[in-house]
Amino acid sequence: MKINIGDIYREQQSNYNFVSEFSSGKILDITFGKYLDFKKSELLFSKKITEIWSLDLLNNDQYLTIRKLDSNKKIIFHKENIEKLKYIKFDSIFSFNLMQLTYDISSLLEIIRNCLSPNGTVVVSILNNNIYLNSNKDSLSIINFKQELNSYFSDVVLFSQGSSIQLAQYTKKVSSNIKSDLLVSKKSLIKHNIKKFFKLNNILQLFYLKNLSPLFQKYKNLRRKKKFKINPNKYDIIPFDEKNSPVSILAVCKKII
């Protein structure tokens, strides 16, 4: 399946917009891949965040990246050994869709609980496996997700992000696009031959550049605009409702047990 990479960033941006509204002080962001590192730092520092500690597990990193603002309000960073986590407490800890990548949920939650300050907030999320036909039978369900969280926190509130209906429509559209690849190839060949013809001499080439090229570009821009039309509410985060079928489930957790 073809994936619109921009969706990854729009989803993550929505996540950090959400948590920035109630986070402050020193935070730990546990990720699986570096998405929006600088952009999210700008966003979080514009709120009440003072330090951003990032732990990227994609390459099994043994260090933390720490970002702060200098005296000129510019973002600076340095690295610390991962062992320092044993001695630091955070006001907020984030982990988006990371739990989907590990079967050892309890160990990850144990790390989060040990690093969280007594009055801190945790925001974690998982993908909604109910909408993925090829999901692993051992993967985390929404029910098990909340049960795991309730064993560590006494205050757990669920939220939804994305729509499985939109995801299904996108998948259907991609499938349709694959079927039309042959037609696209024919159009490209025709366009190539037209360009080739108008390059036969200078007069034809000037005519092409003045009259046909602007039309081709206008058509290209219209197709691109239609293809990448963005629904501004696509990744809004709203209170969880069992009747809906979101792409991701987010949990805001407080009060360590």
FIKOLZA-1660 file (N, C-alpha, C; in steps of 0.1 Angstrom, whole numbers, plus 5000, padded with zeros to 4 digits):
% residues 257
   i   px   py   pz ch aa at
   1 5008 4988 5000  A  M  N
   1 5000 5000 5000  A  M CA
   1 5009 5013 5000  A  M  C
   2 5005 5022 4992  A  K  N
   2 5012 5035 4992  A  K CA
   2 5008 5043 5004  A  K  C
   3 5017 5050 5011  A  I  N
   3 5014 5057 5023  A  I CA
   3 5018 5072 5021  A  I  C
   4 5009 5080 5024  A  N  N
   4 5011 5095 5024  A  N CA
   4 5020 5098 5036  A  N  C
   5 5033 5100 5034  A  I  N
   5 5042 5103 5045  A  I CA
   5 5037 5115 5053  A  I  C
   6 5031 5125 5047  A  G  N
   6 5027 5136 5053  A  G CA
   6 5017 5133 5065  A  G  C
   7 5010 5122 5063  A  D  N
   7 5000 5118 5074  A  D CA
   7 5007 5115 5087  A  D  C
   8 5019 5109 5086  A  I  N
   8 5027 5106 5098  A  I CA
   8 5029 5119 5106  A  I  C
   9 5033 5130 5099  A  Y  N
   9 5036 5142 5106  A  Y CA
   9 5024 5149 5111  A  Y  C
  10 5013 5148 5103  A  R  N
  10 5001 5155 5107  A  R CA
  10 4995 5148 5120  A  R  C
  11 4996 5135 5120  A  E  N
  11 4992 5127 5132  A  E CA
  11 5000 5131 5144  A  E  C
  12 5013 5131 5142  A  Q  N
  12 5022 5134 5154  A  Q CA
  12 5020 5149 5158  A  Q  C
  13 5018 5158 5149  A  Q  N
  13 5016 5172 5152  A  Q CA
  13 5003 5173 5161  A  Q  C
  14 4993 5166 5157  A  S  N
  14 4980 5166 5165  A  S CA
  14 4983 5161 5179  A  S  C
  15 4991 5150 5180  A  N  N
  15 4994 5145 5193  A  N CA
  15 5001 5155 5202  A  N  C
  16 5011 5162 5197  A  Y  N
  16 5018 5171 5205  A  Y CA
  16 5011 5184 5208  A  Y  C
  17 5002 5188 5199  A  N  N
  17 4993 5199 5201  A  N CA
  17 4984 5195 5213  A  N  C
  18 4979 5183 5213  A  F  N
  18 4970 5178 5224  A  F CA
  18 4977 5179 5238  A  F  C
  19 4989 5173 5239  A  V  N
  19 4996 5172 5252  A  V CA
  19 5001 5185 5256  A  V  C
  20 5004 5194 5247  A  S  N
  20 5010 5207 5251  A  S CA
  20 5000 5216 5259  A  S  C
  21 4987 5213 5258  A  E  N
  21 4977 5221 5265  A  E CA
  21 4977 5218 5280  A  E  C
  22 4982 5206 5284  A  F  N
  22 4981 5204 5299  A  F CA
  22 4995 5199 5304  A  F  C
  23 5006 5201 5297  A  S  N
  23 5019 5197 5301  A  S CA
  23 5027 5209 5305  A  S  C
  24 5037 5206 5315  A  S  N
  24 5046 5217 5319  A  S CA
  24 5058 5211 5325  A  S  C
  25 5068 5219 5327  A  G  N
  25 5080 5215 5333  A  G CA
  25 5089 5206 5325  A  G  C
  26 5094 5195 5331  A  K  N
  26 5103 5186 5324  A  K CA
  26 5095 5174 5319  A  K  C
  27 5097 5170 5306  A  I  N
  27 5090 5159 5300  A  I CA
  27 5100 5149 5294  A  I  C
  28 5095 5136 5293  A  L  N
  28 5102 5126 5286  A  L CA
  28 5093 5121 5275  A  L  C
  29 5099 5121 5263  A  D  N
  29 5092 5116 5251  A  D CA
  29 5098 5104 5246  A  D  C
  30 5091 5092 5247  A  I  N
  30 5096 5079 5243  A  I CA
  30 5091 5076 5229  A  I  C
  31 5100 5075 5219  A  T  N
  31 5095 5074 5205  A  T CA
  31 5101 5061 5199  A  T  C
  32 5096 5058 5187  A  F  N
  32 5102 5047 5179  A  F CA
  32 5104 5053 5165  A  F  C
  33 5115 5061 5164  A  G  N
  33 5117 5069 5152  A  G CA
  33 5116 5084 5156  A  G  C
  34 5124 5092 5149  A  K  N
  34 5125 5106 5151  A  K CA
  34 5115 5114 5142  A  K  C
  35 5104 5117 5147  A  Y  N
  35 5094 5125 5140  A  Y CA
  35 5092 5138 5146  A  Y  C
  36 5093 5148 5138  A  L  N
  36 5090 5162 5142  A  L CA
  36 5099 5167 5154  A  L  C
  37 5111 5161 5155  A  D  N
  37 5119 5164 5167  A  D CA
  37 5120 5179 5170  A  D  C
  38 5124 5187 5159  A  F  N
  38 5126 5201 5161  A  F CA
  38 5113 5208 5162  A  F  C
  39 5104 5205 5153  A  K  N
  39 5091 5211 5152  A  K CA
  39 5083 5209 5165  A  K  C
  40 5083 5197 5171  A  K  N
  40 5076 5195 5183  A  K CA
  40 5082 5202 5195  A  K  C
  41 5096 5204 5194  A  S  N
  41 5102 5211 5204  A  S CA
  41 5098 5226 5204  A  S  C
  42 5097 5232 5192  A  E  N
  42 5092 5245 5191  A  E CA
  42 5078 5247 5197  A  E  C
  43 5070 5237 5194  A  L  N
  43 5056 5238 5199  A  L CA
  43 5056 5237 5214  A  L  C
  44 5063 5227 5220  A  L  N
  44 5062 5225 5234  A  L CA
  44 5069 5236 5242  A  L  C
  45 5080 5241 5237  A  F  N
  45 5086 5253 5244  A  F CA
  45 5078 5265 5243  A  F  C
  46 5069 5266 5234  A  S  N
  46 5060 5278 5233  A  S CA
  46 5049 5277 5244  A  S  C
  47 5048 5266 5251  A  K  N
  47 5039 5264 5262  A  K CA
  47 5046 5266 5275  A  K  C
  48 5045 5256 5284  A  K  N
  48 5051 5257 5297  A  K CA
  48 5062 5247 5300  A  K  C
  49 5067 5241 5289  A  I  N
  49 5077 5231 5289  A  I CA
  49 5091 5237 5291  A  I  C
  50 5099 5232 5300  A  T  N
  50 5112 5238 5303  A  T CA
  50 5123 5229 5297  A  T  C
  51 5121 5215 5298  A  E  N
  51 5131 5206 5292  A  E CA
  51 5124 5195 5285  A  E  C
  52 5130 5190 5274  A  I  N
  52 5124 5179 5266  A  I CA
  52 5135 5168 5265  A  I  C
  53 5132 5157 5272  A  W  N
  53 5141 5145 5272  A  W CA
  53 5135 5135 5262  A  W  C
  54 5143 5131 5252  A  S  N
  54 5138 5122 5241  A  S CA
  54 5146 5109 5242  A  S  C
  55 5138 5098 5242  A  L  N
  55 5144 5085 5241  A  L CA
  55 5139 5078 5229  A  L  C
  56 5147 5076 5219  A  D  N
  56 5143 5069 5206  A  D CA
  56 5147 5055 5207  A  D  C
  57 5138 5046 5207  A  L  N
  57 5141 5031 5208  A  L CA
  57 5143 5025 5194  A  L  C
  58 5142 5032 5183  A  L  N
  58 5142 5026 5170  A  L CA
  58 5156 5019 5168  A  L  C
  59 5167 5025 5172  A  N  N
  59 5180 5019 5170  A  N CA
  59 5186 5014 5183  A  N  C
  60 5176 5012 5193  A  N  N
  60 5181 5007 5206  A  N CA
  60 5191 5016 5212  A  N  C
  61 5189 5029 5211  A  D  N
  61 5198 5039 5216  A  D CA
  61 5201 5038 5231  A  D  C
  62 5213 5040 5234  A  Q  N
  62 5217 5040 5248  A  Q CA
  62 5219 5054 5254  A  Q  C
  63 5213 5064 5247  A  Y  N
  63 5215 5077 5252  A  Y CA
  63 5202 5085 5251  A  Y  C
  64 5201 5096 5258  A  L  N
  64 5189 5105 5257  A  L CA
  64 5193 5118 5251  A  L  C
  65 5184 5124 5243  A  T  N
  65 5187 5137 5238  A  T CA
  65 5179 5147 5246  A  T  C
  66 5186 5157 5251  A  I  N
  66 5179 5167 5260  A  I CA
  66 5179 5180 5253  A  I  C
  67 5168 5186 5252  A  R  N
  67 5166 5199 5246  A  R CA
  67 5162 5210 5256  A  R  C
  68 5168 5222 5254  A  K  N
  68 5164 5233 5263  A  K CA
  68 5164 5246 5255  A  K  C
  69 5160 5257 5261  A  L  N
  69 5162 5270 5254  A  L CA
  69 5174 5277 5261  A  L  C
  70 5182 5283 5252  A  D  N
  70 5193 5291 5258  A  D CA
  70 5188 5305 5262  A  D  C
  71 5198 5314 5266  A  S  N
  71 5194 5327 5270  A  S CA
  71 5188 5336 5259  A  S  C
  72 5190 5331 5246  A  N  N
  72 5185 5338 5235  A  N CA
  72 5172 5332 5229  A  N  C
  73 5166 5322 5237  A  K  N
  73 5154 5315 5234  A  K CA
  73 5156 5306 5221  A  K  C
  74 5168 5302 5219  A  K  N
  74 5171 5292 5208  A  K CA
  74 5172 5278 5214  A  K  C
  75 5167 5269 5206  A  I  N
  75 5168 5255 5211  A  I CA
  75 5182 5249 5210  A  I  C
  76 5187 5244 5221  A  I  N
  76 5200 5237 5221  A  I CA
  76 5198 5223 5226  A  I  C
  77 5207 5214 5224  A  F  N
  77 5206 5200 5228  A  F CA
  77 5219 5194 5232  A  F  C
  78 5219 5184 5240  A  H  N
  78 5230 5176 5243  A  H CA
  78 5226 5162 5246  A  H  C
  79 5235 5153 5248  A  K  N
  79 5231 5139 5250  A  K CA
  79 5236 5134 5264  A  K  C
  80 5228 5125 5270  A  E  N
  80 5231 5119 5283  A  E CA
  80 5230 5104 5282  A  E  C
  81 5237 5096 5290  A  N  N
  81 5236 5082 5290  A  N CA
  81 5222 5078 5295  A  N  C
  82 5217 5067 5290  A  I  N
  82 5203 5063 5293  A  I CA
  82 5202 5059 5308  A  I  C
  83 5214 5056 5314  A  E  N
  83 5214 5053 5329  A  E CA
  83 5209 5064 5337  A  E  C
  84 5209 5076 5332  A  K  N
  84 5205 5088 5340  A  K CA
  84 5190 5087 5343  A  K  C
  85 5182 5079 5335  A  L  N
  85 5168 5078 5337  A  L CA
  85 5165 5073 5351  A  L  C
  86 5174 5066 5357  A  K  N
  86 5172 5060 5371  A  K CA
  86 5171 5071 5381  A  K  C
  87 5176 5083 5378  A  Y  N
  87 5177 5093 5389  A  Y CA
  87 5169 5106 5385  A  Y  C
  88 5161 5105 5375  A  I  N
  88 5153 5117 5370  A  I CA
  88 5138 5114 5371  A  I  C
  89 5130 5124 5376  A  K  N
  89 5116 5123 5376  A  K CA
  89 5111 5134 5366  A  K  C
  90 5100 5130 5359  A  F  N
  90 5094 5139 5349  A  F CA
  90 5080 5143 5352  A  F  C
  91 5077 5155 5348  A  D  N
  91 5063 5160 5350  A  D CA
  91 5053 5154 5341  A  D  C
  92 5058 5150 5329  A  S  N
  92 5049 5144 5319  A  S CA
  92 5058 5134 5311  A  S  C
  93 5051 5123 5307  A  I  N
  93 5058 5113 5298  A  I CA
  93 5049 5110 5287  A  I  C
  94 5054 5110 5274  A  F  N
  94 5046 5107 5263  A  F CA
  94 5051 5094 5256  A  F  C
  95 5042 5087 5250  A  S  N
  95 5046 5075 5241  A  S CA
  95 5035 5072 5232  A  S  C
  96 5037 5076 5219  A  F  N
  96 5026 5075 5209  A  F CA
  96 5028 5063 5200  A  F  C
  97 5019 5054 5201  A  N  N
  97 5018 5042 5192  A  N CA
  97 5031 5033 5194  A  N  C
  98 5038 5035 5205  A  L  N
  98 5050 5027 5207  A  L CA
  98 5046 5013 5213  A  L  C
  99 5036 5013 5221  A  M  N
  99 5032 5000 5228  A  M CA
  99 5028 4990 5218  A  M  C
 100 5024 4994 5206  A  Q  N
 100 5020 4985 5195  A  Q CA
 100 5032 4976 5190  A  Q  C
 101 5044 4981 5193  A  L  N
 101 5056 4975 5188  A  L CA
 101 5063 4966 5198  A  L  C
 102 5057 4964 5210  A  T  N
 102 5063 4956 5220  A  T CA
 102 5053 4947 5226  A  T  C
 103 5056 4934 5229  A  Y  N
 103 5047 4926 5236  A  Y CA
 103 5048 4927 5251  A  Y  C
 104 5060 4933 5256  A  D  N
 104 5062 4934 5270  A  D CA
 104 5057 4948 5275  A  D  C
 105 5044 4949 5275  A  I  N
 105 5038 4962 5279  A  I CA
 105 5041 4965 5293  A  I  C
 106 5041 4955 5302  A  S  N
 106 5043 4958 5316  A  S CA
 106 5057 4964 5319  A  S  C
 107 5067 4959 5312  A  S  N
 107 5080 4964 5314  A  S CA
 107 5081 4979 5310  A  S  C
 108 5075 4982 5299  A  L  N
 108 5075 4996 5295  A  L CA
 108 5067 5005 5304  A  L  C
 109 5056 5001 5309  A  L  N
 109 5048 5008 5319  A  L CA
 109 5055 5010 5332  A  L  C
 110 5063 5000 5336  A  E  N
 110 5071 5000 5348  A  E CA
 110 5082 5011 5347  A  E  C
 111 5088 5012 5335  A  I  N
 111 5098 5023 5333  A  I CA
 111 5091 5037 5334  A  I  C
 112 5079 5038 5327  A  I  N
 112 5072 5050 5328  A  I CA
 112 5068 5054 5342  A  I  C
 113 5063 5045 5349  A  R  N
 113 5059 5047 5363  A  R CA
 113 5071 5052 5372  A  R  C
 114 5082 5045 5370  A  N  N
 114 5094 5048 5378  A  N CA
 114 5100 5062 5375  A  N  C
 115 5097 5067 5363  A  C  N
 115 5103 5080 5359  A  C CA
 115 5093 5091 5361  A  C  C
 116 5081 5088 5365  A  L  N
 116 5071 5099 5366  A  L CA
 116 5071 5105 5380  A  L  C
 117 5069 5118 5381  A  S  N
 117 5068 5125 5394  A  S CA
 117 5054 5121 5400  A  S  C
 118 5053 5122 5413  A  P  N
 118 5040 5118 5419  A  P CA
 118 5028 5125 5414  A  P  C
 119 5029 5137 5409  A  N  N
 119 5017 5144 5404  A  N CA
 119 5018 5145 5389  A  N  C
 120 5026 5137 5382  A  G  N
 120 5028 5137 5368  A  G CA
 120 5017 5131 5360  A  G  C
 121 5018 5134 5347  A  T  N
 121 5008 5129 5337  A  T CA
 121 5015 5120 5326  A  T  C
 122 5009 5109 5323  A  V  N
 122 5013 5101 5312  A  V CA
 122 5003 5101 5301  A  V  C
 123 5008 5102 5288  A  V  N
 123 4999 5101 5276  A  V CA
 123 5005 5090 5267  A  V  C
 124 4998 5079 5266  A  V  N
 124 5003 5068 5257  A  V CA
 124 4992 5065 5247  A  V  C
 125 4996 5059 5236  A  S  N
 125 4986 5055 5226  A  S CA
 125 4989 5042 5219  A  S  C
 126 4979 5035 5214  A  I  N
 126 4981 5023 5206  A  I CA
 126 4972 5025 5193  A  I  C
 127 4976 5017 5183  A  L  N
 127 4967 5016 5171  A  L CA
 127 4955 5007 5174  A  L  C
 128 4944 5010 5168  A  N  N
 128 4932 5002 5170  A  N CA
 128 4933 4990 5162  A  N  C
 129 4937 4978 5168  A  N  N
 129 4938 4966 5160  A  N CA
 129 4925 4960 5155  A  N  C
 130 4914 4965 5160  A  N  N
 130 4901 4960 5155  A  N CA
 130 4898 4963 5140  A  N  C
 131 4906 4973 5135  A  I  N
 131 4903 4977 5121  A  I CA
 131 4914 4972 5112  A  I  C
 132 4923 4964 5117  A  Y  N
 132 4934 4958 5108  A  Y CA
 132 4932 4943 5107  A  Y  C
 133 4928 4939 5096  A  L  N
 133 4925 4925 5094  A  L CA
 133 4937 4916 5096  A  L  C
 134 4949 4921 5093  A  N  N
 134 4962 4913 5094  A  N CA
 134 4969 4916 5107  A  N  C
 135 4962 4921 5117  A  S  N
 135 4969 4924 5130  A  S CA
 135 4972 4911 5137  A  S  C
 136 4983 4911 5144  A  N  N
 136 4988 4899 5151  A  N CA
 136 4978 4895 5162  A  N  C
 137 4975 4882 5164  A  K  N
 137 4965 4878 5174  A  K CA
 137 4970 4881 5188  A  K  C
 138 4983 4883 5190  A  D  N
 138 4988 4886 5203  A  D CA
 138 4989 4901 5206  A  D  C
 139 4985 4909 5196  A  S  N
 139 4987 4924 5197  A  S CA
 139 4977 4929 5207  A  S  C
 140 4979 4941 5212  A  L  N
 140 4971 4947 5223  A  L CA
 140 4958 4952 5218  A  L  C
 141 4947 4947 5225  A  S  N
 141 4934 4952 5222  A  S CA
 141 4931 4964 5231  A  S  C
 142 4920 4971 5228  A  I  N
 142 4916 4983 5236  A  I CA
 142 4913 4979 5250  A  I  C
 143 4906 4968 5252  A  I  N
 143 4902 4963 5265  A  I CA
 143 4915 4960 5273  A  I  C
 144 4924 4952 5267  A  N  N
 144 4936 4949 5274  A  N CA
 144 4945 4961 5277  A  N  C
 145 4945 4970 5268  A  F  N
 145 4952 4983 5269  A  F CA
 145 4948 4990 5282  A  F  C
 146 4935 4992 5284  A  K  N
 146 4930 4999 5296  A  K CA
 146 4932 4990 5308  A  K  C
 147 4931 4977 5307  A  Q  N
 147 4934 4969 5319  A  Q CA
 147 4948 4970 5324  A  Q  C
 148 4958 4971 5314  A  E  N
 148 4972 4972 5318  A  E CA
 148 4974 4986 5325  A  E  C
 149 4968 4996 5319  A  L  N
 149 4970 5010 5324  A  L CA
 149 4964 5011 5338  A  L  C
 150 4952 5004 5341  A  N  N
 150 4945 5005 5354  A  N CA
 150 4953 4998 5365  A  N  C
 151 4962 4989 5361  A  S  N
 151 4971 4982 5371  A  S CA
 151 4982 4991 5375  A  S  C
 152 4984 5003 5368  A  Y  N
 152 4995 5012 5372  A  Y CA
 152 4990 5025 5376  A  Y  C
 153 4978 5029 5371  A  F  N
 153 4973 5043 5374  A  F CA
 153 4958 5042 5378  A  F  C
 154 4954 5050 5387  A  S  N
 154 4940 5050 5392  A  S CA
 154 4932 5060 5384  A  S  C
 155 4938 5068 5376  A  D  N
 155 4930 5078 5368  A  D CA
 155 4934 5076 5354  A  D  C
 156 4925 5069 5346  A  V  N
 156 4928 5067 5331  A  V CA
 156 4916 5072 5323  A  V  C
 157 4919 5081 5314  A  V  N
 157 4908 5086 5305  A  V CA
 157 4912 5083 5290  A  V  C
 158 4903 5077 5283  A  L  N
 158 4906 5074 5269  A  L CA
 158 4902 5084 5259  A  L  C
 159 4909 5086 5248  A  F  N
 159 4906 5095 5237  A  F CA
 159 4907 5087 5224  A  F  C
 160 4901 5093 5213  A  S  N
 160 4902 5087 5200  A  S CA
 160 4909 5096 5191  A  S  C
 161 4916 5091 5181  A  Q  N
 161 4922 5099 5170  A  Q CA
 161 4920 5092 5157  A  Q  C
 162 4916 5099 5147  A  G  N
 162 4915 5094 5133  A  G CA
 162 4902 5086 5131  A  G  C
 163 4899 5083 5119  A  S  N
 163 4887 5076 5116  A  S CA
 163 4890 5064 5107  A  S  C
 164 4885 5052 5111  A  S  N
 164 4888 5040 5103  A  S CA
 164 4880 5041 5090  A  S  C
 165 4869 5049 5090  A  I  N
 165 4861 5050 5077  A  I CA
 165 4870 5058 5067  A  I  C
 166 4877 5068 5071  A  Q  N
 166 4885 5076 5062  A  Q CA
 166 4897 5067 5058  A  Q  C
 167 4902 5058 5067  A  L  N
 167 4913 5049 5063  A  L CA
 167 4908 5039 5053  A  L  C
 168 4896 5034 5054  A  A  N
 168 4891 5025 5044  A  A CA
 168 4889 5032 5031  A  A  C
 169 4884 5044 5031  A  Q  N
 169 4882 5052 5019  A  Q CA
 169 4896 5054 5012  A  Q  C
 170 4906 5057 5020  A  Y  N
 170 4919 5059 5014  A  Y CA
 170 4925 5046 5008  A  Y  C
 171 4923 5035 5015  A  T  N
 171 4928 5022 5010  A  T CA
 171 4921 5018 4997  A  T  C
 172 4908 5021 4996  A  K  N
 172 4900 5019 4984  A  K CA
 172 4905 5027 4973  A  K  C
 173 4908 5040 4976  A  K  N
 173 4913 5049 4966  A  K CA
 173 4927 5044 4960  A  K  C
 174 4935 5040 4969  A  V  N
 174 4948 5035 4965  A  V CA
 174 4947 5023 4956  A  V  C
 175 4938 5014 4960  A  S  N
 175 4935 5002 4952  A  S CA
 175 4930 5006 4938  A  S  C
 176 4922 5016 4937  A  S  N
 176 4917 5021 4924  A  S CA
 176 4928 5027 4916  A  S  C
 177 4937 5034 4923  A  N  N
 177 4948 5040 4916  A  N CA
 177 4958 5030 4910  A  N  C
 178 4959 5018 4917  A  I  N
 178 4968 5008 4911  A  I CA
 178 4962 5002 4898  A  I  C
 179 4949 5001 4898  A  K  N
 179 4942 4996 4886  A  K CA
 179 4943 5005 4874  A  K  C
 180 4945 5018 4877  A  S  N
 180 4946 5028 4867  A  S CA
 180 4960 5031 4863  A  S  C
 181 4970 5024 4868  A  D  N
 181 4984 5026 4865  A  D CA
 181 4987 5025 4849  A  D  C
 182 4980 5016 4843  A  L  N
 182 4982 5014 4828  A  L CA
 182 4978 5027 4821  A  L  C
 183 4966 5033 4825  A  L  N
 183 4961 5045 4819  A  L CA
 183 4971 5056 4821  A  L  C
 184 4976 5057 4833  A  V  N
 184 4986 5068 4836  A  V CA
 184 4998 5067 4828  A  V  C
 185 5003 5054 4825  A  S  N
 185 5015 5052 4817  A  S CA
 185 5012 5056 4803  A  S  C
 186 5000 5054 4798  A  K  N
 186 4997 5058 4784  A  K CA
 186 4997 5073 4783  A  K  C
 187 4991 5080 4793  A  K  N
 187 4991 5094 4793  A  K CA
 187 5005 5100 4793  A  K  C
 188 5014 5094 4801  A  S  N
 188 5028 5098 4802  A  S CA
 188 5035 5097 4789  A  S  C
 189 5032 5086 4782  A  L  N
 189 5038 5083 4769  A  L CA
 189 5033 5094 4759  A  L  C
 190 5020 5097 4759  A  I  N
 190 5015 5107 4750  A  I CA
 190 5022 5121 4752  A  I  C
 191 5023 5124 4765  A  K  N
 191 5029 5137 4769  A  K CA
 191 5043 5137 4764  A  K  C
 192 5050 5126 4766  A  H  N
 192 5064 5125 4762  A  H CA
 192 5066 5127 4747  A  H  C
 193 5057 5121 4739  A  N  N
 193 5058 5122 4725  A  N CA
 193 5054 5137 4720  A  N  C
 194 5045 5143 4727  A  I  N
 194 5042 5157 4724  A  I CA
 194 5054 5166 4726  A  I  C
 195 5060 5164 4738  A  K  N
 195 5072 5172 4740  A  K CA
 195 5083 5169 4730  A  K  C
 196 5084 5157 4726  A  K  N
 196 5095 5153 4717  A  K CA
 196 5092 5160 4703  A  K  C
 197 5079 5160 4699  A  F  N
 197 5076 5166 4686  A  F CA
 197 5079 5181 4686  A  F  C
 198 5076 5188 4697  A  F  N
 198 5078 5203 4698  A  F CA
 198 5093 5207 4700  A  F  C
 199 5101 5197 4701  A  K  N
 199 5115 5199 4702  A  K CA
 199 5123 5198 4689  A  K  C
 200 5115 5195 4678  A  L  N
 200 5121 5193 4665  A  L CA
 200 5128 5205 4660  A  L  C
 201 5122 5217 4663  A  N  N
 201 5129 5229 4658  A  N CA
 201 5126 5240 4668  A  N  C
 202 5133 5252 4667  A  N  N
 202 5131 5263 4676  A  N CA
 202 5117 5269 4676  A  N  C
 203 5111 5270 4664  A  I  N
 203 5098 5276 4663  A  I CA
 203 5088 5268 4671  A  I  C
 204 5088 5254 4669  A  L  N
 204 5079 5246 4676  A  L CA
 204 5081 5246 4691  A  L  C
 205 5094 5247 4695  A  Q  N
 205 5098 5247 4709  A  Q CA
 205 5093 5260 4716  A  Q  C
 206 5094 5271 4709  A  L  N
 206 5090 5284 4715  A  L CA
 206 5074 5284 4716  A  L  C
 207 5068 5278 4706  A  F  N
 207 5053 5277 4707  A  F CA
 207 5049 5268 4719  A  F  C
 208 5056 5257 4721  A  Y  N
 208 5053 5248 4733  A  Y CA
 208 5055 5256 4746  A  Y  C
 209 5066 5263 4747  A  L  N
 209 5070 5269 4760  A  L CA
 209 5060 5281 4763  A  L  C
 210 5055 5287 4752  A  K  N
 210 5046 5299 4754  A  K CA
 210 5032 5295 4756  A  K  C
 211 5027 5284 4750  A  N  N
 211 5013 5281 4750  A  N CA
 211 5009 5268 4757  A  N  C
 212 5017 5257 4754  A  L  N
 212 5013 5244 4760  A  L CA
 212 5019 5242 4774  A  L  C
 213 5031 5246 4776  A  S  N
 213 5037 5243 4789  A  S CA
 213 5029 5249 4801  A  S  C
 214 5025 5261 4800  A  P  N
 214 5016 5267 4811  A  P CA
 214 5004 5259 4814  A  P  C
 215 4998 5253 4803  A  L  N
 215 4986 5245 4804  A  L CA
 215 4989 5232 4811  A  L  C
 216 5000 5226 4807  A  F  N
 216 5004 5213 4814  A  F CA
 216 5006 5215 4829  A  F  C
 217 5013 5226 4832  A  Q  N
 217 5016 5229 4846  A  Q CA
 217 5004 5232 4854  A  Q  C
 218 4994 5239 4848  A  K  N
 218 4982 5242 4855  A  K CA
 218 4974 5229 4858  A  K  C
 219 4974 5220 4848  A  Y  N
 219 4967 5207 4850  A  Y CA
 219 4974 5199 4861  A  Y  C
 220 4987 5199 4860  A  K  N
 220 4995 5192 4870  A  K CA
 220 4992 5197 4885  A  K  C
 221 4992 5210 4886  A  N  N
 221 4989 5216 4899  A  N CA
 221 4975 5212 4904  A  N  C
 222 4965 5212 4895  A  L  N
 222 4952 5209 4899  A  L CA
 222 4951 5194 4904  A  L  C
 223 4958 5185 4897  A  R  N
 223 4958 5171 4901  A  R CA
 223 4965 5169 4914  A  R  C
 224 4976 5176 4916  A  R  N
 224 4983 5175 4929  A  R CA
 224 4975 5180 4940  A  R  C
 225 4968 5191 4938  A  K  N
 225 4959 5197 4949  A  K CA
 225 4948 5188 4953  A  K  C
 226 4942 5181 4943  A  K  N
 226 4931 5172 4945  A  K CA
 226 4936 5159 4952  A  K  C
 227 4948 5154 4948  A  K  N
 227 4953 5142 4954  A  K CA
 227 4957 5144 4968  A  K  C
 228 4963 5155 4972  A  F  N
 228 4968 5157 4985  A  F CA
 228 4959 5167 4993  A  F  C
 229 4946 5167 4990  A  K  N
 229 4936 5175 4997  A  K CA
 229 4936 5170 5011  A  K  C
 230 4937 5179 5021  A  I  N
 230 4939 5175 5035  A  I CA
 230 4926 5179 5043  A  I  C
 231 4921 5169 5050  A  N  N
 231 4910 5172 5059  A  N CA
 231 4916 5178 5072  A  N  C
 232 4913 5190 5075  A  P  N
 232 4919 5196 5087  A  P CA
 232 4916 5190 5100  A  P  C
 233 4905 5182 5100  A  N  N
 233 4900 5175 5112  A  N CA
 233 4904 5160 5113  A  N  C
 234 4912 5156 5103  A  K  N
 234 4914 5142 5101  A  K CA
 234 4920 5135 5114  A  K  C
 235 4929 5142 5121  A  Y  N
 235 4936 5136 5132  A  Y CA
 235 4932 5143 5145  A  Y  C
 236 4920 5150 5146  A  D  N
 236 4916 5156 5158  A  D CA
 236 4915 5145 5169  A  D  C
 237 4918 5149 5181  A  I  N
 237 4917 5140 5193  A  I CA
 237 4905 5143 5201  A  I  C
 238 4896 5134 5202  A  I  N
 238 4883 5136 5209  A  I CA
 238 4880 5125 5220  A  I  C
 239 4871 5127 5229  A  P  N
 239 4868 5117 5239  A  P CA
 239 4864 5104 5233  A  P  C
 240 4869 5093 5238  A  F  N
 240 4866 5080 5233  A  F CA
 240 4852 5076 5234  A  F  C
 241 4847 5070 5223  A  D  N
 241 4833 5065 5222  A  D CA
 241 4833 5052 5215  A  D  C
 242 4828 5041 5222  A  E  N
 242 4829 5028 5217  A  E CA
 242 4821 5026 5204  A  E  C
 243 4812 5035 5201  A  K  N
 243 4804 5034 5189  A  K CA
 243 4813 5038 5177  A  K  C
 244 4823 5046 5179  A  N  N
 244 4832 5050 5168  A  N CA
 244 4843 5040 5166  A  N  C
 245 4850 5041 5155  A  S  N
 245 4861 5032 5152  A  S CA
 245 4873 5040 5148  A  S  C
 246 4880 5045 5158  A  P  N
 246 4892 5053 5155  A  P CA
 246 4904 5045 5151  A  P  C
 247 4914 5052 5145  A  V  N
 247 4926 5046 5141  A  V CA
 247 4935 5044 5153  A  V  C
 248 4936 5053 5162  A  S  N
 248 4944 5053 5174  A  S CA
 248 4936 5055 5187  A  S  C
 249 4940 5049 5198  A  I  N
 249 4935 5052 5211  A  I CA
 249 4945 5058 5219  A  I  C
 250 4942 5070 5225  A  L  N
 250 4951 5076 5234  A  L CA
 250 4946 5075 5249  A  L  C
 251 4955 5074 5258  A  A  N
 251 4951 5074 5272  A  A CA
 251 4959 5084 5280  A  A  C
 252 4952 5092 5288  A  V  N
 252 4958 5102 5297  A  V CA
 252 4957 5096 5311  A  V  C
 253 4969 5094 5317  A  C  N
 253 4969 5086 5330  A  C CA
 253 4975 5095 5341  A  C  C
 254 4970 5094 5353  A  K  N
 254 4975 5101 5364  A  K CA
 254 4974 5092 5377  A  K  C
 255 4979 5097 5388  A  K  N
 255 4978 5090 5401  A  K CA
 255 4984 5076 5400  A  K  C
 256 4997 5075 5402  A  I  N
 256 5003 5062 5403  A  I CA
 256 4998 5054 5415  A  I  C
 257 4996 5041 5412  A  I  N
 257 4991 5032 5422  A  I CA
 257 5003 5027 5431  A  I  C
% end
